[in-house]
C-alpha cells in the first residue's frame, strides 16, 4: 500500500539479495546522469550486465534497465539473460513502473517456471499490486489482484520467507476490502437505504476472511443501529449480544449497549470498555 511504500521497497531489496547473482569486477561505462537509449553495439555480456548492476547500485534505475534489456537482446539464451530479467523486475519496481515490473515477472515465470528464483517473480507481482492499493473510497481492483497474487505465493511456497510476508499482507488486504464494504454500508445507511446497508455489513460478518479484521465490531454495531431503525428489535438485540460476547471491551459494544438500553432492551454482558466519542462514531478512524 502507499503508506508502506518505503519499508516495502527496502524489503524487496533484501529479498533480491537472496537471488543468486554473480558479478564480475569490470569498470563502469562512462556517462552522465541523463538517460539515453543504448545504441546497438555488440559487447561482452559480462560488460553489459555489470554496467547495469553498477547503475542499479547507484539507484539509476532507468539506466540499469537499459543495460539489462540489452543483455536480453544480445544474449537471449544465456544464464546472464535470466539474471537480467530478475534485475529488471527489481529496477522497474524501484522506479515505480509497476506494470513493467509485473510484465517482466510474467516473462520470467513463463521462461523459467521451475527456477529457484521463480518465487521472487511471483512475490514481486503481488507486491506491485499491493503497493498500488488506494483508499477505500476508490476502486479496489489492485487490492483484489494483490490478494490473488499473495495467496498464490502462500500456496506455492509454504514455509518460505515470501509466504511469511504474504500472510501479513493478506491480512492487510482483507482489512482494506472489509473497510471498503463498511464505507459502502455507511453510505447506504446515510442515504436511507437500510436493506442495502445491512447487506454490506453482513458481508463483513459472514466472510471468514473479513471476520478477523478490525471492522467486525463496527459492522455488528451498525447492524444494531439499522435494525432498530427498521423496528427489528429482536434482530438488533441478537447482533448486540454477538458483539458483547466477542468484543466486550470494544467501544462499539459500549455504544450498542447504551443504544439498546435506551430502547428498553437489556443485554446480558455489561461492557468493559468506554464509549466512542460522537465524532469518532461519525468518522471512524
C-alpha positions as CSV (number, residue, x, y, z in Angstrom):
1,X,0.0,0.0,0.0
2,X,1.1,3.6,-0.5
3,X,1.7,4.2,3.2
4,X,4.1,1.2,3.5
5,X,6.0,2.0,0.3
6,X,9.4,2.9,1.7
7,X,9.6,-0.2,4.0
8,X,8.4,-2.4,1.3
9,X,11.0,-1.1,-1.1
10,X,13.6,-1.9,1.4
11,X,12.3,-5.4,2.0
12,X,12.2,-6.0,-1.8
13,X,15.9,-5.1,-1.9
14,X,16.7,-7.6,0.8
15,X,14.7,-10.2,-1.0
16,X,16.6,-9.5,-4.2
17,X,19.9,-10.1,-2.4
18,X,18.9,-13.7,-1.9
19,X,18.7,-14.3,-5.6
20,X,22.0,-15.9,-6.8
21,X,23.7,-13.2,-8.9
22,X,27.4,-13.4,-9.8
23,X,29.0,-10.1,-10.6
24,X,32.4,-9.7,-12.2
25,X,34.6,-6.7,-11.5
26,X,34.5,-4.6,-14.6
27,X,35.0,-0.8,-14.8
28,X,31.7,1.1,-15.2
29,X,30.9,2.7,-18.5
30,X,31.2,6.5,-18.6
31,X,28.0,8.5,-18.9
32,X,26.1,11.4,-17.3
33,X,23.0,11.2,-15.2
34,X,20.8,12.0,-18.2
35,X,19.3,8.8,-19.6
36,X,19.7,8.0,-23.3
37,X,18.7,4.9,-25.2
38,X,21.5,2.5,-25.8
39,X,22.6,2.2,-29.5
40,X,23.1,-1.4,-30.6
41,X,26.7,-2.3,-30.2
42,X,27.8,-5.9,-29.7
43,X,29.6,-6.1,-26.4
44,X,30.7,-8.8,-24.0
45,X,27.7,-10.0,-21.9
46,X,29.6,-9.6,-18.7
47,X,30.3,-5.9,-19.5
48,X,26.7,-5.2,-20.2
49,X,25.4,-7.0,-17.2
50,X,27.9,-5.5,-14.7
51,X,27.4,-2.0,-16.0
52,X,23.7,-2.4,-15.4
53,X,24.4,-3.8,-12.0
54,X,26.6,-0.7,-11.2
55,X,23.8,1.6,-12.4
56,X,21.4,-0.4,-10.1
57,X,23.7,0.2,-7.1
58,X,23.8,3.9,-8.0
59,X,20.0,3.9,-8.0
60,X,19.9,4.9,-11.6
61,X,17.0,2.6,-12.3
62,X,16.2,3.6,-15.8
63,X,19.8,3.3,-17.0
64,X,20.1,-0.1,-15.3
65,X,17.0,-1.3,-17.1
66,X,18.5,-0.3,-20.5
67,X,21.6,-2.4,-19.9
68,X,19.7,-5.4,-18.6
69,X,17.4,-5.2,-21.6
70,X,20.5,-5.2,-23.8
71,X,21.7,-8.3,-22.1
72,X,18.5,-10.0,-23.1
73,X,18.5,-8.7,-26.6
74,X,22.1,-9.7,-27.4
75,X,22.4,-12.9,-25.4
76,X,18.8,-14.2,-25.1
77,X,19.7,-17.8,-24.3
78,X,22.4,-17.2,-21.8
79,X,22.4,-17.5,-18.0
80,X,23.0,-13.8,-18.0
81,X,19.7,-13.2,-19.7
82,X,17.9,-15.0,-16.8
83,X,19.6,-12.8,-14.3
84,X,19.0,-9.7,-16.3
85,X,15.2,-10.3,-16.2
86,X,15.3,-10.6,-12.4
87,X,17.2,-7.3,-12.2
88,X,14.7,-5.6,-14.5
89,X,11.9,-6.7,-12.2
90,X,13.6,-5.0,-9.3
91,X,14.7,-1.9,-11.2
92,X,11.2,-1.3,-12.6
93,X,9.7,-1.8,-9.1
94,X,12.1,0.7,-7.5
95,X,11.3,3.2,-10.3
96,X,7.5,2.8,-9.6
97,X,7.0,1.2,-13.0
98,X,4.7,-1.4,-11.6
99,X,3.1,-2.5,-14.9
100,X,6.5,-3.1,-16.4
101,X,7.7,-4.9,-13.3
102,X,4.7,-7.2,-13.5
103,X,5.3,-7.8,-17.2
104,X,9.0,-8.7,-16.6
105,X,7.9,-11.1,-13.7
106,X,5.4,-12.8,-16.0
107,X,8.1,-13.2,-18.6
108,X,10.5,-14.8,-16.1
109,X,7.8,-17.2,-14.9
110,X,6.9,-18.2,-18.4
111,X,10.5,-18.8,-19.4
112,X,11.8,-20.3,-16.1
113,X,8.8,-21.7,-14.2
114,X,10.9,-24.2,-12.2
115,X,13.8,-21.9,-11.5
116,X,14.8,-21.3,-7.8
117,X,14.2,-17.6,-8.4
118,X,10.6,-18.1,-9.6
119,X,9.2,-17.5,-6.1
120,X,10.8,-14.0,-6.2
121,X,9.0,-13.3,-9.5
122,X,5.6,-14.4,-8.1
123,X,6.1,-12.4,-4.9
124,X,7.1,-9.2,-6.8
125,X,3.9,-9.5,-9.0
126,X,1.8,-9.5,-5.8
127,X,3.9,-6.7,-4.2
128,X,3.5,-4.4,-7.2
129,X,-0.3,-4.7,-7.0
130,X,-0.2,-4.4,-3.2
131,X,1.6,-1.0,-3.4
132,X,-1.0,0.4,-5.8
133,X,-3.9,-0.1,-3.4
134,X,-5.7,3.2,-2.8
135,X,-8.0,4.4,-0.1
136,X,-11.4,2.7,0.5
137,X,-13.2,5.5,-1.3
138,X,-11.7,4.3,-4.6
139,X,-11.8,1.2,-6.8
140,X,-10.2,-1.8,-5.1
141,X,-9.2,-3.8,-8.2
142,X,-5.5,-3.6,-7.2
143,X,-6.4,-5.0,-3.7
144,X,-8.2,-7.9,-5.4
145,X,-5.3,-8.6,-7.7
146,X,-2.8,-8.3,-4.8
147,X,-4.9,-10.7,-2.7
148,X,-4.9,-13.3,-5.5
149,X,-1.2,-13.0,-6.0
150,X,-0.3,-13.2,-2.3
151,X,-2.5,-16.2,-1.9
152,X,-0.8,-17.8,-4.8
153,X,2.6,-17.2,-3.2
154,X,1.4,-18.7,0.1
155,X,0.0,-21.8,-1.8
156,X,3.0,-22.4,-4.0
157,X,5.8,-21.7,-1.5
158,X,4.6,-22.5,2.0
159,X,7.2,-22.1,4.7
160,X,9.3,-19.6,2.7
161,X,10.1,-16.1,3.6
162,X,7.9,-15.0,0.8
163,X,4.9,-16.9,2.2
164,X,5.6,-15.4,5.6
165,X,5.4,-11.8,4.3
166,X,2.5,-12.7,2.1
167,X,0.5,-13.8,5.1
168,X,1.0,-10.4,6.8
169,X,0.0,-8.6,3.6
170,X,-3.1,-10.9,3.1
171,X,-4.4,-9.7,6.5
172,X,-3.8,-6.1,5.5
173,X,-5.6,-6.5,2.2
174,X,-8.6,-8.3,3.8
175,X,-8.8,-5.4,6.2
176,X,-8.8,-3.0,3.3
177,X,-11.5,-4.8,1.4
178,X,-13.6,-5.1,4.6
179,X,-13.1,-1.4,5.0
180,X,-14.5,-0.8,1.5
181,X,-17.6,-2.8,2.4
182,X,-18.1,-0.7,5.5
183,X,-17.7,2.5,3.6
184,X,-20.4,1.5,1.2
185,X,-22.6,0.3,4.0
186,X,-22.3,3.6,5.8
187,X,-23.1,5.4,2.6
188,X,-26.3,3.4,2.1
189,X,-27.2,3.9,5.7
190,X,-26.9,7.7,5.5
191,X,-28.8,7.6,2.2
192,X,-31.8,6.0,3.8
193,X,-31.3,2.6,2.2
194,X,-31.2,0.3,5.3
195,X,-31.5,-3.0,3.4
196,X,-28.6,-2.3,1.2
197,X,-26.6,-1.2,4.2
198,X,-27.4,-4.4,6.1
199,X,-26.2,-6.5,3.1
200,X,-22.8,-4.7,3.2
201,X,-22.4,-5.0,7.0
202,X,-23.4,-8.7,6.9
203,X,-20.8,-9.3,4.2
204,X,-18.1,-8.3,6.7
205,X,-19.5,-10.5,9.4
206,X,-20.2,-13.6,7.3
207,X,-17.0,-13.6,5.3
208,X,-14.4,-15.7,7.2
209,X,-11.6,-13.6,5.9
210,X,-13.2,-10.3,7.0
211,X,-14.3,-11.7,10.4
212,X,-10.7,-11.3,11.7
213,X,-10.4,-7.7,10.6
214,X,-10.7,-4.6,12.7
215,X,-14.1,-3.8,11.1
216,X,-16.1,-6.6,12.6
217,X,-17.1,-4.8,15.8
218,X,-18.3,-1.8,14.0
219,X,-20.2,-3.9,11.5
220,X,-22.2,-5.6,14.3
221,X,-22.9,-2.2,15.9
222,X,-24.1,-0.8,12.6
223,X,-26.5,-3.7,12.3
224,X,-27.9,-2.8,15.7
225,X,-28.4,0.7,14.5
226,X,-30.1,-0.2,11.3
227,X,-32.3,-2.9,12.7
228,X,-33.5,-0.6,15.4
229,X,-34.3,1.9,12.7
230,X,-36.4,-0.8,10.9
231,X,-38.1,-1.7,14.2
232,X,-36.4,-5.2,14.3
233,X,-35.6,-5.1,18.0
234,X,-35.0,-8.9,18.3
235,X,-32.5,-8.8,15.4
236,X,-30.8,-5.7,16.9
237,X,-30.6,-7.4,20.3
238,X,-29.1,-10.6,18.7
239,X,-26.4,-8.6,16.9
240,X,-25.7,-6.7,20.1
241,X,-25.3,-9.9,22.1
242,X,-22.9,-11.3,19.5
243,X,-20.9,-8.1,19.7
244,X,-20.8,-8.2,23.5
245,X,-19.8,-11.9,23.6
246,X,-16.9,-11.5,21.2
247,X,-15.9,-7.9,21.9
248,X,-17.0,-6.9,25.4
249,X,-14.2,-4.3,25.7
250,X,-14.9,-2.7,22.3
251,X,-16.1,0.9,22.3
252,X,-18.6,-0.2,19.7
253,X,-20.2,-2.6,22.2
254,X,-20.4,0.2,24.8
255,X,-22.3,2.2,22.1
256,X,-24.6,-0.7,21.3
257,X,-25.3,-1.5,24.9
258,X,-26.2,2.2,25.6
259,X,-28.3,2.3,22.4
260,X,-30.2,-0.8,23.2
261,X,-30.7,0.2,26.8
262,X,-32.4,3.4,25.6
263,X,-34.8,1.2,23.6
264,X,-35.7,-0.8,26.6
265,X,-33.5,-3.8,25.6
266,X,-31.2,-5.4,28.2
267,X,-28.1,-7.3,27.2
268,X,-26.6,-9.9,29.5
269,X,-22.9,-8.9,29.2
270,X,-22.0,-5.5,30.6
271,X,-19.5,-3.5,28.5
272,X,-15.9,-3.3,29.9
273,X,-14.8,-0.6,27.5
274,X,-15.5,3.1,27.1
275,X,-17.9,4.6,24.6
276,X,-16.6,6.2,21.4
277,X,-16.7,10.0,21.1
278,X,-19.6,11.2,18.9
279,X,-17.1,12.4,16.3
280,X,-15.3,9.0,16.0
281,X,-18.7,7.3,15.5
282,X,-19.5,9.6,12.6
283,X,-16.0,9.5,11.1
284,X,-14.4,6.1,12.1
285,X,-10.6,6.1,12.3
